[in-house]
Amino acid sequence: MERLYAIILALSGIALIYRMYRQAKRGNVDVFSTRNFFLVGYIIFIFNSGVFTLGFDFYPELRIQNPAKSGAIYTFIALTYLVIFLWTYKSGFIADRIANKVNPKFSVQGPIPMLVLAVTFMVLSCVFKFVLGQIEFLGVITQTLAIGMAAASAALAAWAWAPRPFNIIVGTIAAALIFLAMGLAVYQAFGRRDVLSVMLAALWGAHYGHWRHIGLKRSLAQIVPVALLTLFAVASFTGARALSSGAHLGFTESFRRVTQGDVSDGLFQMGAQDTASCSLWLIETRPEPFHYDTLHSFRYFIGHPIPRRFWETKPSALGLTMVNEASIKNKARGFNFGPGLCGHIMNDNPWLSLVPYAVGIGIMLRFMDRLVLRFPLNPFVVVPMGVAVGEILALPRGELGLFLVRTVASSSGVWIIMWLIALVGGAIGLRGTPSTTKAEVTQPESVIDPDLALNYGDSDTDSERAS
């Protein structure tokens, strides 16, 4: 039976890819939307991983006693969650009403102001990482904010560079900022997700600064090569992670190890995810022999910024507790599993967590995409929504609570800094003109269908106006 579930998951993944492509082609949902990044993660960590695990008995660490029964529950949770999420997102439930109240008054255009903003965020990233991040009680959240600021710098730099790729001055400055942002992501922590967030933020900035306005076919001709380079870079980094041994590394050593990474091994690790096997193990061990930990991910999300010394019973990451529960030995310190979204739902009591988690994430991503839809030419709105797309892509893998914290903290932090910069700019006499979408110009806000309002430009004029 588990082979049948693997086929169902494979077909579901293919259908989801086709749906995303058709919506992008029709202009219903932008290629670069937080929803699509989440769905890409869903395909990789839920569907693809499920196919590997159930179809090819891929159980690298955790063995399953009854894969047929557990596979049926896994498939049901995966498909039910997806249906509820997509319905919530499409309906605009609550999210549109809140997003429509946002009305930014400041914007910037042109490469020089964008690069100045990018440099500002790079400086702030260094301050958060090397100064505020060393203060006890602040380190947990400031380190996350530092990566968000670095990603914002990369996005702004790419926004300025993409419309004028052969401008040596703009290109040199932008490339240096993106390179520095990646350096901050790998410094000491050597975290793949941080690097991915910076790279995807740069792609996000390039898309809204240029690619979005030149037509889908022409934009894909530029996006695909850059995306492939990003994929191979992340694969090299993944292959090099085994060399890090959990040590805190400097810039030079980090990049040296990345260049030594095995790309083919990295691609295999990225493709052959063990998320589904972890979720299946959680399905088999809840509520017996281990009880449900009701709404654990939500409680972890709320309590994450609170130091453990002030909250002794503060929830621990599920991926860490699984190591002890499964009696896994001879692993490096800090080793953890990726429980998967289905595993989190099962651990958190599926009767109470499945619907709220699907609806909650659907509302959050719809709110973010709605803001971008309304102001696609305004970097003060668009960039904050794109600094955490690496975290959003990883949500289906788990840790759900942790990645939600990092998403909200990064986007909110960059948004607040943008707002403060706008206040300072207004105070010293700088003025910007807020950007609007074509739909908002031609018809009242009340009659816009957000799922039908996205249109790609047909000429370079839109790109020039955006930059």
Secondary structure, 3 states (H helix, E strand, C coil): CHHHHHHHHHHHHHHHHHHHHHHHHHCCCCCCCHHHHHHHHHHHHHHHHHHHHHHHCCCCCCCCCCHHHHHHHHHHHHHHHHHHHHHHHHHCCCHHHHHCCCCCCCCCCCHHHHHHHHHHHHHHHHHHHHCHHHCCCCHHHHHHHHHHHHHHHHHHHHHHHCCCCCCHHHHHHHHHHHHHHHHHHHCCCCCHHHHHHHHHHHHHHHHHHCHHHCCHHHHHHHHHHHHHHHHHHHHHHHHHHHHHCCCCCCHHHHHHHHHCCCHHHHHHHHHCCCHHHHHHHHHHHCCCCCCCCCCHHHHHHHHCCCCHHHCCCCCCCHHHHHHHHCCCCCCCCCCCCCCHHHHHHHHCCHHHHHHHHHHHHHHHHHHHHHHHHHCCCCHHHHHHHHCCHHHHHHHHHCCHHHHHHHHHHHHHHHHHHHHHHHHHHHHCCCCCCCCCCHHHHHCCHHHCCCCCCCCCCCCHHHHHHHC
